[in-house]
Amino acid sequence: MTLKQTIEAFEALDSARASGRTVVDLLAPYPAASVSVEEVRGNKGKTDFVKIIVAGMQGRLCGGAARTLGIIGRLGGIGARPGRIGLVSDGDGAVAAIAAALKIARMHAQGDPLPGDVIVATHICPDAPTRPHVPVEFMDSPVSVEEMNAREVAPEMDAVLAIDTTKGNRILNHRGFAISPTVKEGWILRVADDLVRIMETTTGRSAVTFPITMQDITPYGNGIHHLNSILQPAVATDAPVVGVAISAQTVVAGSATGASHEIDIAAAAKFAVAGKTNGELAMFCWAITSSEEVSSSMLPERKREPSGETASTAEAPERFRLPRTLAEATSKLKTYREVACSCTPMMVFPSEEACRRARLACAILEAERTGAAGAGGAIATRVQVPATGSTVTRTS
């Protein structure tokens, strides 16, 4: 049960004076929780980034090997003062993340510590700006998404749950919360069965998922339409990322006040805590690729069944995580996958031509008032990865 912790977090953050210190005071009674705060100033104001670490009994912080779960409360700001009074709908992600941290810390104090470490990250800004968005107004942030990723996504995270309010759209029409497919290294994978089971168990209802596109896992600021920023952590990590979207049946602006529902926030927080308790959330059923040294050709022939020498894609067992493959720029091994016509998509940054086409398609669809989100993203079939970034040399 996380309702008590959700109400505590909500009441603490629903203040014009809310800051990182507010979160420190909330967790002060729990010595197992380590809280750090960093104030960051941008062109549109300032915000306090908060990181909460609760060590597990068998986690790396205690010298163990249990995996680490990251819970990120994604948002623009918890308030839009002075234009809006009170906690805005966009603040639900921060409330849910802090409520989950409170529950895990209390479990530790009551003699029920989790096996692995948990890292909770979010930021607190009670006077964030707003920005226009279709169909309703969105919250903006004092700092860029890149700044958020740099401070919220930690390399120690073996898997990430990104909790975000996702009410400002006509795609997800469900009151409560929904989960996304797993995203890993530019791949949109299937929805993990374990997460579906956990959602059904914790809510007592059928699981609800929401669709995402390649556009949603590209970096913000490229001119392409995004559902929201819920999956932006996937841009900054090679760990699997799942979005936990707090949703509504109607379209609700991110800057709306009086629009938060404590029961829905508590359900999302309980999902994160219950999943980590059962040990499944550090896996998310991501695909891994094994490689063998084969011919020096740059790409395999299309429409040809892979031979025994080429790489194959398999489901990772739930007991361990295999090492990641080396980047092509530094590896002599050619990595192929059996899906997507045996090519190796790497969705890092779309080409300028792909962005131009997507923007043109969005403009046409907007003119026809179809309400569509936009065109799909492009997939690079060959990518060179220098030390300072990625350059697409061929697209399709």
Secondary structure, DSSP 4 states (H G I P E B T S, - for coil): --HHHHHHHHHHHSSTT--HHHHHHHHTT-TTEEEEEEEEEETTEEEEEEEEEE--TTBGGGT--B--EEEEEE-S-S-BTTTS-S-BGGGHHHHHHHHHHHHHHHHHHTT---SS-EEEEEEE-TB--EE--SSS-EE--SS-HHHHHHHH--TT-SEEEEEEE--SSSS---SEEEEPPPEETTEE-PPPHHHHHHHHHHHSS---B----GGGGSPTTSS---S-STTGGGGS-SS-EEEEEEE-SS---TT-BS---HHHHHHHHHHHHHHHHHT-TTTTT-EEE------S-SSPPTT----TTS--EEEPPTT--PPPPPPTTT-SSPP--SSGGG-----SS--HHHHHHHHHHHHHHHHTT-----PPPP-EEEEE--TT--EEEEE-
